[in-house]
């Protein structure tokens, strides 16, 4: 993250306070770090059992954005984290996210934001529940000469702090973003909610939905990627996007061409 341009001002480890790591001071708590080296964003590299306490520590310290990479956090702990975030006005990204990337400026998390063959500065915003699929889409865009304004990994858990719709709304308001790619999955209703938002947007939106061949009722990859009898299936998500005028491609390699066509149609 540091070599990519991210300004890392502090680390937190209760077992290593007073030490330096890569020249960065380490503190016993997020509150101590905030007092000595103020920051806007915190990122959690912690095991599931410690995630709730680490999140509360960062939220109470006053961080504006908390990127939660950890997966398999107990559901009750996630609910507690979100409740604290709402009271403290902290934006949570995740859990089970690969992070955030602003190509050419920096990244927070575990995405390959340092790899210029994958991420290049541009004007396409990418939103993904999956880090690996998001990286693949970014790679295809870069190979097509289309850089990215931002990558937002919303996370693959059932309860995330930032939804696909909220990410779409943020990129729609972003002056540096001309078009948006949504990398969705089966399970839940985030894509359907985002489609309703995209219907009223002037910016071009193209989507890819993973999980077309997944059997109902079985977890596939992410905890949130479960189709139930009440919805969340591939066909329903594709239908919602089609109704909103959003092109849904069958494979990631089709994204760049579909995006160029959508942008051309919106400009006419």
VOLUM-366579 format. One record per residue: residue in three letters; residue number from 1; x, y, z of N, C-alpha, C, CB in turn. Coordinates in steps of 0.05 Angstrom, whole numbers. Each point is the difference from the previous one (the first is absolute). Glycine has a CB too. Layout:
N
 code pos    n_u    n_v    n_w   ca_u   ca_v   ca_w    c_u    c_v    c_w   cb_u   cb_v   cb_w
  ala NUM      X      Y      Z      X      Y      Z      X      Y      Z      X      Y      Z
...
This chain:
268
 code pos    n_u    n_v    n_w   ca_u   ca_v   ca_w    c_u    c_v    c_w   cb_u   cb_v   cb_w
  unk   1     17    -24      0    -17     24      0     17     25      0    -36    -25     24
  unk   2     58     25     -9     17     23      2     14      6    -26      7    -10     48
  unk   3      3    -11    -62     14      4    -25    -19      9    -22     33    -35     13
  unk   4    -59     31     -9    -20      8    -20     -9     29      5    -15    -48     -4
  unk   5     23     60     26     -7     27      5    -18      5     25      4      6    -48
  unk   6    -13    -28     60    -17      3     24     17     10     23    -30    -37    -15
  unk   7     20     57     29     15     12     23     -8    -16     25      2     46    -22
  unk   8     14    -65     30     -4    -16     24     14     14     23     -4    -43    -27
  unk   9    -11     52     47     11     16     21      3    -15     26    -20     40    -21
  unk  10      7    -63     24      1    -14     26     -9    -29     -3     -8     43     24
  unk  11     18    -60     -6    -10    -27      2    -10     -4     28     33    -16    -35
  unk  12    -50     -5     38    -11     -6     27      4    -29      5    -34     37     -4
  unk  13     47    -43     26      4    -27     10      4      0     30     20    -15    -45
  unk  14    -39      5     60      3      1     30     25    -14     10    -49      1      3
  unk  15     61    -19    -19     23    -14      8     26     14     -7    -26    -42     -5
  unk  16     25     62    -12     25     13    -10     -1     30      2      5    -38    -31
  unk  17    -17     50     51      1     30      2     28     10      4    -47     -1     18
  unk  18     52     24    -30     26     13      3     21    -10    -20    -11      5     47
  unk  19      3    -23    -65     19    -10    -20     -5     15    -26      3    -45     23
  unk  20     15     40    -43     -3     10    -27     -3    -23    -19     27     41     12
  unk  21    -44    -38    -32     -2    -20    -21      1     15    -27    -27    -32     29
  unk  22     48     26    -45      4     15    -25      2     30      5    -24    -37    -25
  unk  23     35     44     48      3     28      7    -25     13     11     34      2    -35
  unk  24    -56    -18     38    -25     11     10     -4     -7     29    -20     -4    -46
  unk  25     13     23     63     -3     -6     29    -24    -18      5     21     44     11
  unk  26    -18    -62      9    -22    -18      7    -10      7     28     20    -37    -29
  unk  27    -47     38     32    -12      8     25    -17    -23     11     -1     48    -15
  unk  28     -6    -45     41    -16    -21     13    -29      0     -8     32      2     38
  unk  29    -42     21    -46    -29      2     -8     -3     20    -22    -14    -12     47
  unk  30     -9     11    -60     -6     19    -21     -3     28     11    -23    -36    -26
  unk  31     13     39     51     -3     26     12     27     13      5    -43    -15     21
  unk  32     62     -1    -11     27     11      3     13      8    -26      5    -29     40
  unk  33    -10     13    -61     10      7    -26    -12     26    -10      7    -49    -10
  unk  34    -33     52     14    -14     25     -9     11     24     14    -41    -26    -10
  unk  35     48     24     35     10     22     16     28      9    -10    -28    -16     39
  unk  36     44     -4    -47     28      6     -7      3      4    -30     14    -26     39
  unk  37    -30     12    -56      3      1    -29    -28     -1    -12     46    -22      1
  unk  38    -60     45     -2    -28      0     -9     -3    -13    -28     -8     41     28
  unk  39    -14    -55    -32     -5    -14    -25    -30      1     -7     40    -31      8
  unk  40    -46     26    -33    -28      0     -9    -11    -28     -5      9     44    -21
  unk  41      9    -62     13     -8    -28     -7     15    -20     17    -10     15    -47
  unk  42     -4    -35     56     13    -22     14     -6    -26    -15     -4     24     45
  unk  43     23    -42    -46     -4    -26    -13      7    -22     20     10     20    -46
  unk  44    -26    -41     47      3    -21     20     11    -26    -13    -38     20     26
  unk  45     61    -28    -17     12    -25     -6      0    -17     25     30     20    -37
  unk  46    -54    -29     46     -2    -14     26    -17    -25     -4      4     44     25
  unk  47     -1    -64     -7    -16    -24     -1    -29      5      7     40    -27     11
  unk  48    -59     10    -19    -29      4      5     -7      5     29     -8    -28    -39
  unk  49     20     13     57     -7      2     29      8     27     11      5    -49      4
  unk  50     14     63    -16     10     26     10    -12     23    -15     42    -22     14
  unk  51    -58     16    -35     -9     22    -18    -18     20     14      4    -33    -37
  unk  52    -23     23     53    -19     19     12     14     20     18    -35    -35     -1
  unk  53     53     26     18     14     18     18     18     19    -16     -1    -35     36
  unk  54     14     26    -57     17     17    -16    -16     21    -14     32    -38     -6
  unk  55    -56     30     -4    -17     20    -14    -10     21     19    -14    -36    -32
  unk  56      5     28     56    -10     19     19     22     19      9    -33    -33     16
  unk  57     57     23    -13     23     17      7      4     21    -21     22    -38     24
  unk  58    -22     31    -50      4     19    -22    -23     20     -2     27    -35    -24
  unk  59    -51     25     28    -24     17     -2      1     21     22    -26    -37    -21
  unk  60     31     28     45      1     18     23     23     20     -2    -22    -35     28
  unk  61     43     27    -42     22     18     -5     -7     23    -19     31    -38      8
  unk  62    -52     34    -24    -10     21    -17      8     -3    -29      3     29     38
  unk  63      4    -54    -47      6     -4    -28    -24      5    -17     36    -33     12
  unk  64    -32     46    -35    -23      6    -18     -8    -24    -17     15     47     -1
  unk  65      5    -64     -5     -5    -24    -17     15    -24     12     -7     29    -41
  unk  66     -7    -51     43     13    -24     11     -3    -23    -20    -11     14     47
  unk  67     34    -23    -57      0    -21    -21      5    -27     15     17     32    -36
  unk  68    -37    -49     35      0    -25     14      6    -23    -19    -32     18     35
  unk  69     57    -27    -36      7    -22    -18     -9    -27     11     39     27    -15
  unk  70    -42    -30     41     -5    -26     13    -26    -12    -10     26     16     40
  unk  71    -25    -43    -45    -25    -15     -5     -5    -19     23      7      4    -50
  unk  72    -30    -17     49     -9    -19     21     -3     13     27     23    -35    -26
  unk  73    -29     61     27     -6     13     25    -28     -9      9     30     41    -11
  unk  74    -33    -49     36    -27     -7     10    -21     21     -6     21    -27     36
  unk  75    -44     19    -45    -21     19    -10     -8     20     22    -16    -35    -31
  unk  76     14     26     56     -7     18     21     21     21      4    -26    -36     23
  unk  77     52     29    -26     21     19      2     -1     21    -23     29    -35     22
  unk  78    -36     26    -46     -3     19    -22    -23     20      6     17    -36    -32
  unk  79    -39     26     42    -22     18      7      9     21     21    -33    -37    -10
  unk  80     49     29     29     10     18     20     19     21    -13     -4    -36     35
  unk  81     21     27    -53     18     18    -14    -15     22    -15     33    -37     -4
  unk  82    -54     28    -10    -16     19    -16    -15     20     18     -5    -35    -35
  unk  83     -4     25     58    -14     18     19     19     21     11    -31    -37     12
  unk  84     55     30     -5     19     19      9      7     20    -22     19    -35     32
  unk  85    -16     25    -56      7     17    -23    -21     21     -5     25    -37    -20
  unk  86    -50     30     22    -22     19     -4      1     22     22    -28    -36    -22
  unk  87     33     28     46      1     20     22     25     18     -3    -24    -32     30
  unk  88     46     21    -40     24     15     -2      5     13    -27     18    -30     33
  unk  89    -37     28    -52      2     12    -26     24    -11    -16    -23     41     18
  unk  90     29    -67    -14     21    -12    -15    -11    -16    -23     28     -3     42
  unk  91    -16      5    -66     -8    -16    -23     16    -26      1    -11     41    -27
  unk  92     -3    -64     29     13    -26     -1     -1    -10    -29    -13    -10     48
  unk  93     36      0    -58      1    -14    -25      7    -29      6     15     42    -26
  unk  94    -32    -60     19      2    -28      7    -21     -7     21     49      1    -10
  unk  95    -46    -23     24     23    -19      1      4    -16    -25     -7     -3     48
  unk  96     30    -12    -48      7    -18    -22      4     16    -26    -26    -38     23
  unk  97     38     61    -20      7     16    -24     29     -3     -7    -36     32     12
  unk  98     42    -27    -37     28      0     -9     12     29      2     -9    -40    -30
  unk  99     -9     59     35     10     27      5     -8     21    -22     37    -21     24
  unk 100    -23     43    -23     -5     23    -18     25      7    -15    -34     17     32
  unk 101     30     -9    -57     23      8    -17     -7     26    -14     15    -48     -7
  unk 102      3     67      8     -1     24    -17     26     -1    -17    -28     28     34
  unk 103     26    -38    -58     24     -4    -16     16     26     -4    -23    -36    -24
  unk 104     49     33     28     18     23     -2      3     16     25    -13      2    -46
  unk 105     -3     -8     67      1     14     25      5    -18     24    -31     33    -20
  unk 106     19    -57     20      4    -18     23    -22    -20      2     24     36     24
  unk 107    -21    -54     -5    -21    -20      5      1     -8     29      2    -16    -47
  unk 108    -24      5     57     -3     -9     27    -11    -28      0     -6     47     18
  unk 109     21    -67     -9    -10    -27      0     19    -19    -12    -46     18     -2
  unk 110     35    -38    -13     17    -21    -12     -3     -2    -30     -4    -25     43
  unk 111     -8     45    -56     -2      0    -29     28      6    -11    -49     15      1
  unk 112     55    -24    -26     26      5    -12      1     28    -12      5    -48    -11
  unk 113    -10     68     28      0     28     -9     26     10    -10    -36      8     31
  unk 114     58    -22    -23     27      7     -9      6    -10    -28     14      0     48
  unk 115    -30    -18    -59      6    -12    -25    -12     17    -23      1    -47     21
  unk 116     16     60    -36     -9     19    -21    -10    -15    -24     32     34     16
  unk 117    -28    -60    -18    -12    -15    -22    -29     -6      6     44    -20    -10
  unk 118    -52     23     35    -28     -4      8    -15     26      5     13    -44     20
  unk 119     -1     62     -5    -13     25      6     15     23    -12    -17    -19     42
  unk 120      2     36    -57     11     24    -13    -19     23      6     24    -27    -36
  unk 121    -14     51     40    -18     23      4    -18      3    -24     33     22     29
  unk 122    -58    -17    -24    -20      4    -22    -26     11     11     22    -37    -26
  unk 123    -44     32     11    -25     12      8    -23    -21      2     15     42    -23
  unk 124     -8    -67     28    -20    -21      4      0     -9     29      6    -15    -48
  unk 125    -28     16     61     -3    -10     27     -8    -29      0    -12     46     16
  unk 126     25    -62      1     -6    -29      2     -9     -6     28     34    -11    -36
  unk 127    -57     -2     38    -11     -9     26     -2    -30     -1    -27     43      6
  unk 128     36    -57     15      0    -29     -1     -3    -11     28     29      1    -40
  unk 129    -45    -23     42     -1    -15     25     24    -19      2    -50      2     -1
  unk 130     62     -8    -21     23    -19     -1     26     15     -7    -31    -37    -13
  unk 131     52     32     29     26     13     -7     12    -11    -25      6      8     49
  unk 132     -7    -35    -52     13    -13    -23    -14      7    -26     15    -37     30
  unk 133    -42     37    -29    -15      8    -24      4     29     -6    -34    -36      9
  unk 134     35     53     12      4     28     -4     27      6    -13    -28      9     39
  unk 135     49    -24    -31     27      3    -11     -1     -9    -30     21     -8     45
  unk 136    -35    -13    -51     -2    -10    -28    -14     21    -17     -2    -47     16
  unk 137    -19     59     -6    -14     21    -16     19     24     -4    -44    -15     19
  unk 138     58     23      2     19     23     -3     22     -7    -20     -9     13     47
  unk 139     19    -38    -47     20     -8    -19    -11      2    -29     20    -31     34
  unk 140    -45     22    -38    -11      1    -27     -5     29     -9    -22    -44      8
  unk 141     15     61     11     -4     29     -7     27     12     -7    -39      3     31
  unk 142     60     -9    -15     26     12     -6     11    -10    -27      9      2     49
  unk 143    -13    -27    -55      9    -11    -26    -15     13    -23     12    -43     22
  unk 144    -36     52    -17    -16     14    -21      6     30     -1    -35    -35      6
  unk 145     53     44     11      7     29      0    -19     16     17     19     -6    -45
  unk 146    -34     -7     62    -19     14     18     10     -2     28    -39     -9    -31
  unk 147     49     31     43      9      0     27    -23      3     20     43     18    -15
  unk 148    -37    -19     40    -20      0     21      3     26     17     -2    -51      0
  unk 149    -21     63      7      0     22     19      1    -11     28    -26     29    -32
  unk 150     13    -52     37      0    -12     26     -9    -28     -1     -9     44     20
  unk 151     18    -60     -2    -10    -27      5    -12     -1     28     33    -21    -32
  unk 152    -57     12     35    -13     -2     26     -8    -30      4    -17     48     -2
  unk 153     30    -61     21     -7    -27      6    -20      0     24     45    -17    -16
  unk 154    -70     12     10    -20      3     21      0    -24     19    -28     27    -31
  unk 155     40    -49     22      2    -23     18    -21    -22     -6     17     30     34
  unk 156    -10    -55    -26    -17    -22     -7    -17    -11     22     34    -10    -33
  unk 157    -36     23     56    -16    -10     22    -29      9     -3     41      2     30
  unk 158    -60    -16    -16    -28      7     -2     -6     28     10    -11    -47      5
  unk 159     25     57     15     -5     26     12     25     17     -4    -33    -18     33
  unk 160     33     37    -52     23     16     -5     -6     29      7     16    -31    -36
  unk 161      5     46     43     -4     28      8     -6     19    -22     29    -10     37
  unk 162    -20      3    -61     -5     17    -24    -11    -18    -22     38     31     12
  unk 163    -63    -26    -20    -13    -16    -20      9      7    -28    -39     -5     31
  unk 164     31    -12    -50      6      6    -29    -14     26     -8      5    -50    -10
  unk 165    -30     53     19    -14     25     -7     14     25     11    -43    -26      0
  unk 166     52     25     25     14     23     11     26      5    -15    -20    -10     45
  unk 167     33    -11    -54     25      4    -15     -7     13    -28     21    -39     24
  unk 168    -43     30    -36     -9     11    -25     -6     30      3    -18    -45    -14
  unk 169      4     52     36     -7     28      5     25     17      4    -44    -15     20
  unk 170     64      4     -7     25     15      5     14      5    -27      4    -20     46
  unk 171     -3      0    -63     14      3    -26    -16     18    -19     21    -45      6
  unk 172    -48     44     -3    -16     17    -17      5     29      6    -35    -36     -2
  unk 173     41     42     28      6     27      8     29      8     -3    -37     -4     33
  unk 174     53    -14    -42     29      5     -3      6     12    -27     10    -39     31
  unk 175      1     63    -31      6     14    -25     21    -14    -17    -13     43     23
  unk 176     30    -60    -10     21    -13    -15     -9    -27    -12     32     22     31
  unk 177    -57    -29    -27    -11    -25    -11    -20      5    -22      8    -22     44
  unk 178     -3     10    -68    -18      4    -22    -19    -24     -4     35     27    -22
  unk 179    -27    -50     32    -17    -24     -3      6    -20     22     -2      6    -50
  unk 180    -16    -25     54      2    -18     23     -3    -29     -9    -18     36     31
  unk 181     35    -54    -20     -3    -28     -4     -7    -13     27     34      0    -38
  unk 182    -55    -16     38     -9    -14     24      6    -30     -3    -36     34      9
  unk 183     52    -45      9      6    -28      0    -16    -13     23     47      7    -20
  unk 184    -69    -19     13    -18    -10     20      2    -30      3    -30     37     -9
  unk 185     14    -48     27     -1    -29      5    -29     -7      7     48     -1     16
  unk 186    -53    -25    -17    -26    -10      9     -2      4     30     -2    -34    -37
  unk 187    -22     33     48     -4      3     28     -6     29      8     30    -38      7
  unk 188    -50     41     11     -7     27     10    -14     16    -21     39     -2     30
  unk 189    -42     28    -24    -15     18    -18     16     25     -7    -43    -18     19
  unk 190     69     18    -14     15     25     -4      0      8    -29     29    -12     38
  unk 191    -27     -7    -57      1      7    -28    -27     11     -9     34    -36     -8
  unk 192    -56     24     18    -27     11     -7     -3     28     10    -19    -46      1
  unk 193     28     52     23     -1     27     11     17     20    -17     -8    -19     46
  unk 194     31     10    -54     18     16    -17    -13      6    -27     40    -19     24
  unk 195    -54     -1    -35    -12      3    -26    -21     22      1      8    -48    -10
  unk 196    -24     49     32    -20     21      3     13     27      0    -29    -32     25
  unk 197     53     34    -13     14     26      0     11      6    -27     12     -7     48
  unk 198     -1    -13    -62     13      5    -26    -20      9    -21     33    -34     11
  unk 199    -59     27     -8    -20      7    -19     -3     30     -3    -24    -42     11
  unk 200     30     57     10     -3     29     -1     26     15     -5    -38     -6     31
  unk 201     59     -8    -36     27     12     -4      5      8    -29     16    -26     39
  unk 202      0     47    -42      9      8    -27     25    -15     -8    -21     45      7
  unk 203     37    -54     12     24    -14     -6     -6    -29    -10     25     28     34
  unk 204     -8    -38    -52     -3    -27    -10      7    -20     22     10     16    -47
  unk 205    -25    -38     48      4    -21     20     -1    -27    -15    -19     28     38
  unk 206     39    -45    -33      1    -27    -12      5    -19     23     17     16    -45
  unk 207    -29    -40     44      2    -19     22      8    -28     -9    -34     27     24
  unk 208     47    -41     -6      5    -29     -3     -9    -13     26     39      7    -33
  unk 209    -55    -28     31    -10    -14     24     12    -28      0    -43     27      0
  unk 210     59    -34     20     11    -26      2    -19    -19     13     45     20      4
  unk 211    -43    -46    -11    -17    -20     13    -23    -11    -17     13     21     42
  unk 212    -11    -19    -68    -23     -8    -17     -6    -30      3     12     36    -32
  unk 213      9    -52     37     -4    -29      2     -2    -10     29     24     -4    -43
  unk 214    -25     21     62      0     -8     28    -27    -13      8     33     36     11
  unk 215    -32    -58      4    -25    -13      9    -14     15     22     20    -44    -13
  unk 216    -46     45     14    -14     14     21      6    -11     28    -36      9    -32
  unk 217     38     10     52      3     -8     27     28     -8      9    -46    -14     -3
  unk 218     65     16    -15     27     -8      7     19     24      0     -8    -46    -19
  unk 219     24     48     39     20     22      2     21     -3    -22     -9      5     50
  unk 220     14     16    -65     20     -1    -21     20     23      5    -33    -21    -33
  unk 221     56     15     44     21     20      4     -6     17     24      9      0    -48
  unk 222    -23     23     44     -6     19     21    -24     -9     16     19     36    -28
  unk 223    -20    -27     53    -22     -7     17    -26     12    -10     31     -2     39
  unk 224    -29     24    -53    -24     13    -11    -10    -12    -26     15     41     22
  unk 225      1    -59    -34     -7    -11    -26    -17    -25      3     42     19    -19
  unk 226    -66    -16     31    -17    -22      4    -28      7    -12     25    -14     42
  unk 227    -34     -3    -61    -27      4    -12    -20    -15     17     20      5    -46
  unk 228    -41      9     54    -22    -12     15    -25     -1    -17     20     17     43
  unk 229    -41    -30    -32    -25     -2    -15    -13     27     -4     -6    -45     19
  unk 230     13     65     -2    -13     26     -2     15     19    -18    -17     -7     46
  unk 231     40     -1    -58     13     18    -18     30     -1      1    -39     29      4
  unk 232     52    -10    -18     29      1      0     12    -16    -23     -1      7     48
  unk 233    -15    -18    -66     11    -16    -21     11     16    -23    -32    -35     13
  unk 234     47     23    -30     13     13    -22    -20     13    -20     38    -33      4
  unk 235    -58     18    -11    -20     10    -19    -14     25     10     -6    -47    -17
  unk 236     -1     47     43    -14     23     11     17     25      1    -26    -31     27
  unk 237     52     28    -21     18     23      0      4     11    -29     23    -19     41
  unk 238    -20      0    -60      3      9    -28    -25     15     -9     31    -39     -9
  unk 239    -54     28     16    -25     13     -8     -3     28     12    -21    -45     -3
  unk 240     29     48     28     -1     27     13     18     20    -15    -10    -22     45
  unk 241     34     13    -52     17     18    -15    -11      7    -28     40    -19     26
  unk 242    -50     -2    -39    -11      5    -26    -23     20      1     13    -47    -14
  unk 243    -30     45     34    -23     18      3     11     29      5    -28    -37     19
  unk 244     51     39     -7     12     27      6     16     10    -24      1    -12     49
  unk 245      1     -3    -70     15      9    -23     30     -5      2    -35     33     -7
  unk 246     43    -51     25     28     -7      5      7    -25    -16     -1     22     46
  unk 247     21    -21    -62     10    -23    -15     14    -19     18      4     27    -41
  unk 248    -13    -53     40     13    -21     16     15    -18    -19    -36      2     36
  unk 249     62     -5    -32     16    -17    -18      2    -28     12     27     40    -16
  unk 250    -21    -60     -1      1    -28      8     27     -7     12    -33    -10    -36
  unk 251     55     23     26     27     -6     10     15     26      5      0    -44    -26
  unk 252     19     43     44     16     25      6     14     12    -24      6    -18     45
  unk 253      2      1    -64     14     11    -23    -17     18    -18     28    -41      1
  unk 254    -55     40      3    -18     16    -16     -4     28     12    -22    -41    -15
  unk 255     32     46     38     -5     25     15      9     24    -16      4    -25     43
  unk 256     21     25    -52     11     25    -12    -16      8    -25     45    -13     17
  unk 257    -51     -6    -34    -15      7    -24    -28      9      6     26    -34    -25
  unk 258    -40     21     44    -26      8      8      0     28     12    -13    -48      7
  unk 259     34     54      8      2     26     13      4     22    -20     19    -22     40
  unk 260     -2     18    -60      4     20    -21    -26      5    -15     48    -15     -4
  unk 261    -63     -6     -2    -25      3    -14    -20     15     17      9    -42    -25
  unk 262    -10     36     51    -19     13     18      7     30      3     -7    -43     24
  unk 263     32     49    -22      9     28      2     -7     15    -26     37    -13     32
  unk 264    -34      0    -54     -6     13    -26    -30      6     -2     38    -23    -21
  unk 265    -54      4     30    -29      3     -1     -9     23     18     -6    -49    -10
  unk 266     18     51     34     -8     21     18      8     28    -10      5    -33     38
  unk 267     17     34    -53      9     26    -10    -16     10    -24     46    -12     16
  unk 268    -61     -6    -29    -16      8    -23    -27     12      8     21    -36    -26
